[in-house]
Amino acid sequence: MPNHPLDSFFSPGSIAIIGASRDDRKIPGLLLTFLRRNGFAGKIYPVNPSCDSIGDLICYPSIAAIGEAVDLAIVIIPARAVLGALQECAAAGVKNAIVISSGFAEEGGESADMQARIAELARRTGMRISGPNAEGFHNEPQRIAATFSPTVDVKPDAPRLLATPRRVGIIAQSGGIGFAIYNRAKAMGVAVSKVISTGNESDLAAGEFLDYLAQDSDTDAILMFIEGIRDPQTFMAAAQRAAESGKPVIVTKVGRSGAGERAAASHTASMAGWTAAYDAVFAKYGFIVSHDLDEAVAIAAAFASAPPPRGDRVAIVTVSGGAGAWMADTLAAEGLQIPELPDALQAQVRALIPSYGSPRNPVDITAQAVHSGGLQTIVELLERSPDVDVIVVVVSLSSETRIPVKQDEIRPLIAAQRKPILFFTYTLPSQFARTELAASGIVAFPGLAAFGRAVSRLVRRSEFSLGWSAAADGPGPVLPRGPVPARLSEHESKLLLREAGIAVPQGVLVRDVSALAAALSEMTFPVAMKIQSRDIPHKSEAGGVRINVGELVEAAAIFDELIAHARRFKPEAGIDGVLVEPMARPGVEMIVGTVNDGTFGPIVMVGLGGIATELFRDVVYRPAPVDAAQALAMIGELKSAALLRGFRGSPKADTAALAALITHVSRLAADMKDSVSEIEINPVRIHEEGAGITIVDALIAGRG
Amino acid sequence: MPNHPLDSFFSPGSIAIIGASRDDRKIPGLLLTFLRRNGFAGKIYPVNPSCDSIGDLICYPSIAAIGEAVDLAIVIIPARAVLGALQECAAAGVKNAIVISSGFAEEGGESADMQARIAELARRTGMRISGPNAEGFHNEPQRIAATFSPTVDVKPDAPRLLATPRRVGIIAQSGGIGFAIYNRAKAMGVAVSKVISTGNESDLAAGEFLDYLAQDSDTDAILMFIEGIRDPQTFMAAAQRAAESGKPVIVTKVGRSGAGERAAASHTASMAGWTAAYDAVFAKYGFIVSHDLDEAVAIAAAFASAPPPRGDRVAIVTVSGGAGAWMADTLAAEGLQIPELPDALQAQVRALIPSYGSPRNPVDITAQAVHSGGLQTIVELLERSPDVDVIVVVVSLSSETRIPVKQDEIRPLIAAQRKPILFFTYTLPSQFARTELAASGIVAFPGLAAFGRAVSRLVRRSEFSLGWSAAADGPGPVLPRGPVPARLSEHESKLLLREAGIAVPQGVLVRDVSALAAALSEMTFPVAMKIQSRDIPHKSEAGGVRINVGELVEAAAIFDELIAHARRFKPEAGIDGVLVEPMARPGVEMIVGTVNDGTFGPIVMVGLGGIATELFRDVVYRPAPVDAAQALAMIGELKSAALLRGFRGSPKADTAALAALITHVSRLAADMKDSVSEIEINPVRIHEEGAGITIVDALIAGRG
């Protein structure tokens, strides 16, 4: 790893503990105890004016009194004293600080002001500050436990299992959750690089920590728990870096419900934000979203222990028929293939199992075959088969005295695995079994649903591509200049789109019925007629739309009618006239839109038009801009994409033209983010392949 | 519990083990060891001609040699010897037998024939037989471990935790899974009544075991693992009994995927069946379907430990803000309410927590408040609040020395709970914490997603009602007599529906263009014209449908055209003519249909018409017949039900008329199940409230 500004934070040569104490039933005492017990090799300086020594360590009255360079100060004193202590640290040349103390932005009022002053101190002095309200970090490979979390306590009777060749880094905007993930990962034998509790993020925030782990040579996969991102630009740049480095990021975002948001806001004073924007950003960078604790850990464990699979064909080897069937259903529900094995392979397998077993897939070897050693041989056969991409072994590991594999036979297989070989246990694994398997490099997954999701994410991950390069799509759209009013009419919105190079129907805005004939002379009947007013965004509600108008006399009557409807509907509305357009050809109706998110800026959206968007929430978001490949990926994620591919014998739709529209609109939203707040094209009709699209309706909202 | 035919099976006074052995590394020896070690109080008769004694037990050369009544024989000998041994058992008056031996129907061929002869023996002699290929049962309260599963092994160093006041019964068509559920339930401290492995079910099958547990006074909730039901009538009657007794049934059905079905078929030789029919039956009886092992156990644990809640308002008390937020999101995603607490209650809570905590809900008491004892007091306040229905406590239980509650304070609260008080731990619970909490009657739930599902199922369960009483809906439909051809045309299908009392449009089948004028004279234009042929079920594909036909001359031309299209489309098709109908009024298009399932008989279905059914799988099934209340419940389960309730300002639809149609069609399908195999009404248009429905198209398939 190249030098990183946070190197001295995570690998300090010296640590001062401001507020250190002898009482290890309380936080300051626990922190010192854990730091020493884990074997920190650098210098430790307790700071506390009310004592001279703690154990064999000299205790200093102040940070200045130490008289040596300090890489990291950990501050655990009452909130009101923190700013002063940090000022002293900065004056003494301390490079980094973690503020454990609570009672800042999460309380609001004056306490929030204190936090603002801490942030200001960091900016002014260059000393990097993590917290306040943080639980610290644990750098496991370097044995630096700078935290009071009991999960880092070293227990002689439960030695650390290390089953995975790769390490997971954990970043959490909740110390409780960050160290709970660590606690669960440890139990599974997953190796961990760093656990980072980010606290209130007065200075150092989650994005910068992500940047660190993306470059950290000890970290191969990253687990994040997010309440709200405070450094979105840094975060997105770090996400890009993680994606480029090929490190998978598994992320949980809370604050999705009103109550969750309330909790997150009061907890670390974060703004939880609109979660669709988060999901859009996660999707862009290939982050793997998980809503469950064990599932997130299981996904990380799969990445830490298995090589990337080449495809989605899973072979299941099981000692229990019922457990094998359940596993097959679970994996199939995740969209994976469990193909029947080729005949030749079945014949080889059949020779190794009892007559009442099955060689088909799931391969049911029955409990008997465990004793005969058939399990290892079958795994070896599957490892060599070109028809299998992933091997799932389903066993029972509850015994305190026996495991169903022979260590010396399975260890070389696991060490040399070219495709994932993953173990699920339908009974809870005993400590004995965990220990034995870990020695062979095997993680025993105990959760079925979580395991299914982990295998699926491992397989799908290899399909992700970052896509976007800014230059790939030629010049951007021509940008209309000047401010955009808060609400444009359909006609005005379409003019803006046209100005930006997006084709809209050849419509005419007729301001007076006398101009109707001239307008219609250039159009073929039938036509659509739509009232135009910035004050009537929902035209149908106002009786403001008529379609299939067949000829001039009818059109004139309808013109008057539309104006009359609008006047009645909203007497104070300013009416621009009636937009006359040729009827749009038939096609699949979709929505394309953009909004500006407070955290991440413009977000582009595509969905099936009509009721499906609302009823089935079949919409996909990405941060704008997107390129054509990303737009196609977005379309592909829609359940309703089947409609575009030619549904029930209908022709394939012009998906390329839809993708081009998404791309174009997304660039427009990104480039005009300071003047446009929302674009909604609803519906746009997608015609058959090669026949393009028609924008039927559009609405743009500006920032005025 | 009243006497049940299986009493002597589950509570035998004497057990013979045929094939008993001294070698307790093998199955026969293990079985004897576990039976004795668990403390079976009755007589044990080992049977094995090749030894005289096993330990202090006399070993008999044959079952006849025992010379005493035997309630239960457990048979563990090679497959080919099993039938003979069972014949000897029957001759000796043995009441029940369990065949552990494998190598029967799961192998097919001659081995399957042996199983058929075992079944025949049971029928002939009245001796009840479980298995073959079974893993036996464990009757925990009576200490009868009639199984070789290592999960029943009694370990002095890990005493059985019993945290729940109620007991769960387990029925599994896979011994591995049944005892894995037991293994996991034990770890959580859930009390278990019986664990039953049903094996190949030559005689005793899952339905009869369900009937037993539904009446068993030791069993308060039931967990089932199903591959395929072999005694559907017994099963449904037992399900009805369980529902009436108020015992919740949590069920997993595997064989949902092709591979899962393959595995289930080879495993216990069961036909996995069409899973929609299973789900329909489960829904009818209020079974709680789970697809995950830990989730199923968590749901059972919730029912075993908590009283039924009165509503869905959850209060969350947490020591970690992040964990509280995650819990809130998880519960909200399950559709539960997490309302902000009333001001007065917040004020009381605020006095018990630090200034940087939150009293809103989630109630963030912070780690500090644990030490001050605030947790118990807050739970007590919430218990008394009329604004809270469920209390969820989020804690960390990883410590080996401390738990965050005081036993003497929390125990009386739990014992007297009138609403559920449920504990989730975000770290893995230590054995110490599990033991301490169990002593207070508290189950520590370690899985977040599973916990959320469990709380949700606990709440939703109280909304279930069995509904149906056969007499409630008046006389059944009038049944058309005689056989029904394999495929009826639309016109014939509609005639059959009309005969059964279901209103269809006043259409006329025009066989010759010359009859068109007369037919149209009774109808108002516009009309729809549709080709009629048993050989052309998909009329549109054949160009066989024209709508909005405006007058007679046009109609005549179209008549000829439709006939010509059909002739070209399928020259050999027998053409009945053209059905002319008035155009249907607009309405929400739905599908109503029935199919006959091989296991459960007629199943009725409702779904949104058009693309939604296929794209979004928005359909609901029930076994036929259903009453109006059940039909309304079916409609209510559709995501698209929003369309019927008045969507985006459209009028409410006539849901009552749709429910009446579902009811009527379901009774028709049930009553005609021997002559009709399928009914599909697609679409039926649901008009505004009070305006009824119009059956636009219908297809009936008969059994010929």
Interface residues (C-beta under 8 A of the other chain):
Chain A: S102 G103 F104 E106 E107 S111 N133 P150 T151 K155 A172 Q173 S174 G175 G176 I177 F179 A180 N183 R184 A187 F225 E227 T252 V254 G255 R256 S257 G258 A259 G260 E261 R262 A263 A264 S266 H267 T268 H291 D292 L293 D294 E295 I316 T318 V319 S320 G321 G322 A323 G324 A325 W326 A328 D329 T330 L331 A332 A333 I338 P339 E340 P354 S355 Y356 S358 R360 N361 P362 D364 T366 A367 S396 S398 S399 E400 Y426 T427 L428 G447 L448 A449 E541 I611 A612 E614 L615 F616 D618 K639 S640 A642 L643 F647 R648 G649
Chain B: S102 G103 F104 E106 E107 S111 N133 P150 T151 K155 A172 Q173 S174 G175 G176 I177 F179 A180 N183 R184 A187 F225 E227 T252 V254 G255 R256 S257 G258 A259 G260 E261 R262 A263 A264 S266 H267 T268 H291 D292 L293 D294 E295 I316 T318 V319 S320 G321 G322 A323 G324 A325 W326 A328 D329 T330 L331 A332 A333 I338 P339 E340 P354 S355 Y356 S358 R360 N361 P362 D364 T366 A367 S396 S398 S399 E400 Y426 T427 L428 G447 L448 A449 E541 I611 A612 E614 L615 F616 D618 K639 S640 A642 L643 F647 R648 G649
